[in-house]
Amino acid sequence: MSAESDVQRPDQPAAGAPSQTKGKASTTRTTSRPKSKPDGAAGPVLRADSKGGPATWIDASPGMPRSAENISMTDRRIARGLGWFSLGLGIPQVLMPGRVNKLAGIENTLFRRQIMRLMGLREITAGVGIFTSQPKPAEWLWARTAGDAIDLTLLGSALKNPASRKGRLLFAMANVAGVAAADATQARKHTESLKASGEEMALKGRTSITVNRPPEEVYRYWKEFENLPKFMFHLESVTHIGEDRYHWVARAPFDKKVEWNADVVDDIPNELIAWRSTEDADVPNSGSVRFRPAPGNRGTEVLVEVDYRPPGGAIGDTIARLFGEEPQQQIKDDLRRFKQVVETGEVVRSDASLDGTAAKNQMPARPAQPAF
């Protein structure tokens, strides 16, 4: 394993102290730092949380400016302005959908008022998302762009209704088209900034659980990666293909599959496993799982952190969430099943059990029934 894949651990002693090598116990370990790559060299760098949290991969060369430094102050202000516009439009759509329909020239029926309220909720969500994701609102700007396309489609369909006021509708469509152009322009600029800094559409999931087994046993089960599909229902298979590399096959929305190779980049027995996908992965991802003795000898705290880049950026992530394939929820479900497998030897099932996080698997669920 190369030095650039080592995890810097803040709780380790200074360099020069006796070190722990892979697979061997030692009372102290050497603090390892990623070596800087030559100027112009690209590639991911593994960084550890300053408070000793899980390691995460950041796909950027050392010294490369972050996205907040790559975007101009003018574009930041425009993005915030679009956030205020979302809130300013969404609130009236929710509170006064009939008046907004009348202003836009849309027939004011109960169904169209409900549609307008949904559009308003979407606008409010996008506005809040832009503000809370500063200084990197790219995914929410793309969400606004997608929403603009939906609005234009709905307004276009309203033109076919004889009860609609065509002049007002065309004026509303022209305004939406203008805002859509601004949304798309800012989304593109912020995305290019993310690309330049190596943070393009990076999403993160982090959660933990306590397993009533010692760290050695919990680590040993996880280290056998072929075991992962037993409790990670979105995984179809994990196959060892040589040294520290594994081939992963996972399920995706619309009955699709994604495949990638990943390397184990750090392995501290009974404490930490960190991995990183190879450059040709369908869904670039990285992460770590940390094993810590739980307080009061109550077993092992398992802390998992995953970074990934959804295919299709923000739109792809939105689709994944709608179909129950969002990784943050997947990790939580997977860890609950992992706890069951390690503690009892199997995943506990009943009529109410959810077979994974996919919506199509959840819909048939019903309350548990007595056997007799």
C-alpha positions in Angstrom: 0.0 0.0 0.0 1.4 3.4 -1.0 2.1 6.2 1.5 -0.5 8.4 -0.2 -3.2 6.0 0.8 -2.4 6.1 4.5 -4.8 7.7 6.9 -3.5 10.4 9.2 -4.8 9.7 12.7 -4.7 12.6 15.1 -4.6 10.3 18.1 -1.3 8.7 17.0 2.1 9.6 18.5 4.6 11.6 16.6 6.6 10.1 13.7 9.6 8.1 14.8 7.7 6.1 17.5 7.4 2.3 17.0 4.8 1.6 14.3 2.2 -1.0 13.8 2.3 -2.9 10.5 -0.6 -4.5 8.8 -1.8 -7.6 10.7 0.6 -7.1 13.7 -0.2 -5.7 17.1 1.8 -2.9 18.7 1.3 -0.4 21.5 2.0 2.6 19.4 1.7 3.6 15.7 3.4 6.1 13.5 1.5 9.1 12.3 1.4 8.8 8.5 0.8 11.7 6.1 -0.1 11.5 2.4 2.9 12.4 0.3 2.4 15.3 -2.0 2.2 14.4 -5.7 4.3 16.1 -8.4 3.0 19.4 -9.7 0.1 18.9 -12.1 -0.5 15.3 -11.0 -4.1 14.4 -10.4 -5.5 11.8 -8.1 -7.4 11.4 -4.9 -6.0 12.2 -1.5 -7.2 10.5 1.7 -7.8 12.9 4.5 -8.9 12.2 8.1 -11.3 14.2 10.2 -9.4 16.6 12.5 -11.2 15.1 15.5 -10.3 11.6 14.6 -13.4 10.9 12.5 -13.6 8.4 9.6 -11.3 8.9 6.7 -12.8 10.4 3.5 -11.4 10.7 0.0 -11.3 14.1 -1.7 -10.5 13.8 -5.4 -8.2 16.8 -5.7 -4.5 17.3 -6.0 -2.7 18.7 -3.0 -2.9 22.5 -2.9 -5.7 22.7 -5.4 -8.2 25.5 -4.5 -11.6 24.4 -3.2 -14.8 25.3 -5.0 -15.6 28.2 -2.8 -12.4 29.9 -4.0 -13.2 29.2 -7.7 -16.5 31.0 -8.0 -16.8 34.7 -8.4 -18.5 36.9 -5.8 -21.0 38.0 -8.5 -22.0 34.4 -9.2 -22.4 33.7 -5.5 -24.7 36.6 -5.2 -26.7 35.6 -8.2 -27.1 32.1 -6.7 -28.3 33.5 -3.5 -30.7 35.8 -5.4 -32.1 32.7 -7.1 -32.6 31.2 -3.7 -34.6 34.3 -2.6 -36.6 34.1 -5.8 -37.5 30.5 -5.0 -38.8 31.5 -1.6 -40.5 34.6 -2.9 -42.4 32.5 -5.5 -42.9 29.4 -3.5 -44.6 31.0 -0.5 -47.5 32.6 -2.5 -47.9 29.4 -4.5 -48.5 27.5 -1.3 -50.6 30.1 0.5 -52.5 31.6 -2.4 -52.5 29.0 -5.3 -55.8 30.3 -6.7 -54.5 33.9 -7.1 -51.2 32.6 -8.7 -53.2 30.5 -11.1 -55.3 33.5 -12.1 -52.2 35.7 -12.5 -50.6 33.1 -14.8 -53.8 32.7 -16.8 -54.4 29.1 -15.6 -57.9 27.7 -15.1 -58.5 27.9 -11.3 -59.8 24.4 -10.5 -59.2 22.4 -7.4 -56.8 20.0 -9.2 -54.7 22.9 -10.6 -54.6 24.6 -7.2 -53.1 21.4 -5.7 -50.6 21.3 -8.5 -49.6 24.9 -7.8 -49.1 24.1 -4.1 -46.8 21.2 -5.0 -44.8 23.5 -7.3 -44.6 26.0 -4.4 -43.3 23.4 -2.0 -40.7 22.5 -4.6 -39.6 26.1 -4.9 -39.4 26.6 -1.1 -37.3 23.4 -0.8 -35.0 24.6 -3.6 -34.6 28.0 -2.0 -33.8 26.6 1.4 -31.4 24.1 -0.3 -29.5 26.9 -2.0 -29.0 28.8 1.2 -28.0 25.7 3.4 -25.6 24.4 0.7 -23.6 27.6 0.4 -20.9 28.0 -0.9 -21.6 24.9 -3.1 -25.3 25.1 -4.3 -24.7 23.5 -7.6 -27.0 20.5 -7.1 -29.9 22.7 -5.9 -29.4 25.0 -8.9 -29.7 22.0 -11.1 -32.8 21.0 -9.2 -34.2 24.5 -9.9 -33.3 24.0 -13.6 -35.2 20.7 -13.7 -38.1 22.4 -11.9 -38.2 25.1 -14.6 -38.5 22.5 -17.3 -41.5 20.9 -15.4 -43.1 24.3 -15.1 -42.7 25.0 -18.8 -44.2 21.7 -19.6 -47.2 22.3 -17.3 -47.8 25.8 -18.7 -47.5 24.4 -22.2 -50.2 21.9 -21.5 -52.4 24.6 -20.0 -52.3 26.4 -23.4 -54.5 23.6 -24.8 -57.2 24.4 -22.3 -59.9 26.7 -23.8 -60.5 28.1 -20.4 -57.0 29.4 -20.1 -56.0 33.0 -20.8 -53.4 32.6 -23.6 -51.8 36.0 -23.3 -51.0 35.6 -19.6 -49.8 32.1 -20.1 -47.4 33.1 -22.8 -46.1 35.9 -20.6 -45.6 33.5 -17.7 -43.8 31.0 -20.0 -41.5 33.8 -21.2 -40.6 34.7 -17.5 -40.1 31.0 -16.6 -37.8 30.6 -19.6 -35.7 33.6 -18.6 -35.3 32.3 -15.0 -34.5 28.9 -16.4 -31.7 30.4 -18.4 -30.3 32.0 -15.3 -30.7 28.8 -13.3 -28.9 26.7 -16.0 -26.1 29.3 -16.3 -25.4 29.4 -12.6 -25.7 25.6 -12.2 -23.2 25.2 -15.0 -20.8 27.7 -13.5 -21.0 26.2 -10.0 -20.6 22.7 -11.4 -17.5 23.7 -13.3 -16.1 25.2 -10.1 -16.8 21.9 -8.4 -15.0 20.0 -11.2 -12.0 22.3 -10.9 -11.8 21.7 -7.2 -12.4 18.0 -7.4 -15.7 18.2 -5.4 -18.2 17.7 -8.3 -21.6 16.6 -6.9 -19.9 14.8 -4.0 -22.5 13.5 -1.5 -21.9 12.0 1.8 -23.6 9.5 4.1 -22.6 8.8 7.6 -24.2 6.8 10.4 -23.3 4.4 13.2 -24.7 1.5 15.2 -23.7 -0.5 18.3 -23.3 -4.3 17.8 -23.3 -6.6 20.8 -20.1 -8.4 19.8 -16.4 -7.6 20.4 -14.5 -5.5 17.8 -12.4 -8.5 16.7 -15.5 -10.5 15.6 -17.3 -7.5 14.0 -14.2 -6.5 12.1 -13.6 -10.1 10.9 -17.1 -10.4 9.5 -16.9 -7.1 7.6 -13.4 -7.8 6.3 -14.8 -10.8 4.4 -16.4 -8.5 1.7 -18.2 -11.4 0.1 -20.5 -11.2 3.2 -21.7 -7.7 2.4 -24.6 -8.7 0.1 -26.0 -10.7 3.0 -27.1 -7.5 4.7 -26.6 -4.9 2.0 -29.6 -5.7 -0.1 -28.8 -3.2 -2.8 -25.6 -5.1 -3.5 -25.8 -8.1 -5.8 -22.2 -9.4 -5.4 -18.7 -8.5 -4.2 -15.9 -10.5 -5.7 -12.2 -10.6 -4.8 -10.2 -10.1 -8.0 -6.7 -9.8 -6.7 -4.6 -8.4 -3.8 -6.7 -5.6 -2.2 -9.1 -5.1 -5.1 -12.7 -6.2 -5.3 -15.4 -6.1 -8.0 -18.8 -4.7 -6.9 -22.2 -5.1 -8.6 -25.1 -3.1 -7.2 -28.7 -2.5 -8.1 -29.9 0.9 -9.3 -33.3 2.5 -10.0 -35.3 1.2 -13.0 -33.9 -2.3 -12.5 -30.5 -1.1 -13.7 -27.1 -2.2 -12.4 -23.9 -0.4 -11.7 -20.5 -2.0 -11.4 -17.1 -0.8 -10.2 -13.8 -2.0 -8.8 -12.6 -0.7 -5.5 -9.3 -1.0 -3.6 -8.9 -1.4 0.2 -6.6 1.5 0.8 -6.2 1.1 4.5 -6.7 -1.8 6.9 -6.0 -1.5 10.6 -7.1 -4.9 12.2 -10.1 -4.5 14.5 -10.1 -0.7 14.0 -10.5 0.6 10.5 -11.2 -0.4 6.9 -11.0 2.3 4.2 -11.7 1.9 0.5 -11.7 3.8 -2.8 -13.2 3.0 -6.2 -11.0 3.0 -9.2 -11.1 5.8 -11.8 -13.3 3.9 -14.3 -16.1 3.3 -11.7 -19.8 3.9 -12.8 -20.4 5.6 -9.5 -17.1 7.1 -8.0 -17.2 6.4 -4.3 -15.0 6.0 -1.3 -15.5 5.6 2.4 -14.5 3.9 5.6 -15.8 1.8 8.5 -14.4 2.2 11.9 -14.8 -0.2 14.8 -14.6 1.1 18.4 -15.2 -0.6 21.7 -18.6 0.6 23.1 -18.7 2.2 26.5 -19.3 -0.2 29.4 -18.2 -3.3 27.4 -21.5 -3.2 25.5 -20.0 -4.4 22.3 -18.7 -2.5 19.3 -19.6 0.9 17.8 -19.6 0.6 14.0 -19.2 4.0 12.3 -19.6 4.1 8.5 -19.0 7.0 6.2 -19.4 7.0 2.4 -18.8 9.6 -0.2 -20.1 9.2 -3.7 -21.0 11.0 -6.9 -24.4 10.1 -8.2 -24.7 9.5 -11.9 -26.6 12.4 -13.4 -25.6 14.8 -10.6 -28.4 16.3 -8.6 -31.1 15.1 -10.9 -29.8 11.5 -10.6 -29.6 11.8 -6.8 -33.2 13.1 -6.7 -34.4 10.1 -8.8 -32.5 7.8 -6.5 -34.2 9.3 -3.4 -37.6 8.9 -5.0 -37.0 5.3 -5.7 -35.6 4.6 -2.2 -32.0 4.1 -3.4 -30.5 7.1 -1.5 -27.2 5.9 0.1 -27.7 7.7 3.5 -30.9 5.6 4.1 -29.2 2.5 2.6 -26.4 2.7 5.1 -28.8 3.0 8.0 -30.8 0.0 6.8 -27.7 -2.0 6.0 -26.2 -1.4 9.5 -29.4 -2.6 11.2 -29.3 -5.8 9.2 -25.6 -6.1 9.9 -26.3 -6.0 13.6 -28.9 -8.8 13.2 -26.5 -11.0 11.1 -23.6 -10.6 13.5 -25.6 -11.0 16.7 -28.1 -13.7 15.6 -26.6 -15.2 12.4 -29.4 -14.1 10.1 -31.6 -11.2 9.1 -34.8 -11.3 11.1 -37.8 -11.3 8.7 -41.6 -11.0 9.0 -44.5 -9.9 6.9 -43.6 -6.3 7.8 -39.9 -6.6 6.9 -38.7 -4.4 4.1 -36.6 -6.1 1.5 -34.1 -3.3 1.0 -34.8 0.4 0.5 -36.2 0.3 -2.9 -39.8 1.7 -3.0 -41.0 -1.2 -5.2 -40.0 -3.6 -2.4 -41.5 -1.5 0.3 -45.0 -1.1 -1.2 -46.1 -4.7 -0.7 -45.2 -4.6 3.0 -48.1 -5.0 5.5 -48.4 -5.4 9.3 -47.1 -8.7 10.7 -49.7 -11.4 11.0 -49.9 -14.2 13.5 -48.9 -17.6 12.1 -52.1 -19.2 13.4 
